[in-house]
Amino acid sequence: MIEIEPGQYSLVLPLVEKVNFDKVFAQAVIDRIQNGSIFVDDIQNPKTAFISHFDSGFSLLCGNPNNDLFNQSMVEIMLKEAYTKPKHIRLVTFPDSWNKKLQNLLGNQLIDYSEIYHNPGQDKDEKIKTLKKVLSENVIAFERVRFKFNKVFFIDQNDSFASLPEGYELKRIDDTIYSKITGKIVPSFSWDTKENFLNKGVGYCLLKEGMVVSTSFSSFISKDMIDVGIETDLNYRGQGLGVFPAAAMIHYCLEKGYSPIWGTNSDNVGSRKVANKLGYEEDFYHPFYCSVLR
């Protein structure tokens, strides 16, 4: 496994171009818009690549899965010592043959999230504790949803997105609003500094009496794609408020020529509902591997 320099990032484009889902973060690293690292098996003619986005930990493993030396390094990354900066790895793989390969490589240290999620003997808090314990020692396989964007549907529904609920206002994220944003999936999740986000990214917030209640932003941005991130304050969830800043993000994408990409874990019901209201149609599901690096 060889780390390549930023000036060599284009070497992995032939591998990444084949990937048809969840790759905006990888393209953002290749385009040198957001920070990350890229490892390959061979600088002269790479057949396998591992692309990691520093701040979020989102990573892409793509290319030839039958490369023993490279695969051993991947096991060390997922289970032992990290070659990369992020403390978490959130791994997407392509092609599908990688999934069987990872099952073989990780063995009983690969745990299916559904075994924890669907355990009838535990309540929500107990499941979270179990998840944290398992994640500290193993790799957990989650499931993510890929969406297709129905632009015609979105445009037809535009009037419903334009009328804000009484007492709310929609604003683009600036220096002042940025400091008011709290939550998990917010700009600081995937951007190293406020300055870089404000200079290279974009986002919108729904506010009530000056308080940010819902945020949508460019979690990842490449030259032609934006991965739309969304977070709504816990006290305001279940009211459909996330559609308003997210619709503003999609409008921005369409006006500037970006493809608005949406992805989420399959158990994130709230995100899936917002996506459906905005014209996103669930396309297919794929594995998603997470580990906490020690």
Secondary structure, DSSP 8 states (H G I E B T S, - for coil): -EE--GGGGGGGHHHHTT--SS-HHHHHHHTTSS-EEEEES-SSS-SEEEEEETTT-EEEEEE-S--HHHHHHHHHHHHS--SSS-SEEEEEEESTHHHHHHHHHHGGGEEEHHHHHT-TTS-HHHHHHHHHHHHTTSEEEEEEEEEEE-HHHHHHTHHHHHS--TTEEEEE--HHHHTT--SSSSHHHH-S-HHHHHHH--EEEEEETTEEEEEEEEEEE-SSEEEEEEEE-GGGTTSSTTHHHHHHHHHHHHHHT-EEE-EEETT-HHHHHHHHHTTEEEEEEEEEEEEE--
